Amino acid sequence: MDGMLLVLHERDEAERLAAELAELGWRPCAVHKELLAGEDDAEDADWLVELATAPDGTPAGAHEEFLTELADRAEGFVTSIN
């Protein structure tokens, strides 16, 4: 497991978490808007925080438990990207 995505429902929450993680040294902490296939309403879009590398240089996926806890607090979830 390499990269991870934090999937959140609120843009503000995604940007806040991305900023906090970037300060800690996570990379790249890029925020993206993701429309689900077949969704017509942009209001239903989720916000993704893309993480590839943890502050210690290991892949973000090695810290799935920590990232899951963060996402849970924001009523989101994490998924892996390879």
N, C-alpha and C positions, 0 to 999 in steps of 0.2 A: 504494500500500500504506500503510495507516494503522497500526492497532493490531496487536500481536503477542501470541501466547500461548506461553509456555514450558510444554511438556507434560512432566511428570516423574512417575516411578513412586512416589516416596517423599514423603510429606507433610513430613517433617522437612527434606528437601532443598529442597522448594518454599518452605517458610517461611523457610529460611535465605537462599536466593537473593533472595526478595522483600524481606527486611529489608536485605540488602546493596544491592540496587538502589534501594530507597527512600532509603537514606542518601546515595546518589550523586545523587539528585534525579529518578529515574524515577517516573512516575505512571501509573496509580494503584497498581500493585504489589499488587493484590488477589489472594488465593489462593482458588481454588474447587476443589471435588471434582467430577470428571466421570465419570459412569458411561457406558460405551459402550452404545449401543442394543442391547438383547437380553442384556446382562450381568446375571446374577442375583446374582453374588457381589460384595459391596462391596469385598472384598479386591482385586479386579481393577481398581478405580477408578484413574484417573490424577489427578494434581493439576496444576492450571493456575495459572500466574502471569500475570495480565492486565496488559499494558503498553500505554499509549496514547501517552505523551509522553516523549521523552528529556530529559535534563538541559539540553540546549541549546535546548529548545523545539520541536524538529522531531518529526515523527511517529516512533514507535518503529520502524516498518517501514523507515525510512531507515538503521537500524543492524542490519539482519538478520544480517550476518556476525558482528558482535560477540555478538549474542544466541545465534546458532547455536553459537558456541564455548562459551559458558556452558552451554547445554543439553547439548552433547556431553559435557562433563566430568561432568555429572550423569546420563549415560546416558539423556538425554531428547532432545527435538527442539523446534523452533519451527514455528508455523504462523501465517498472517496472519488477521486479522479485519478486516472492512470495515464 
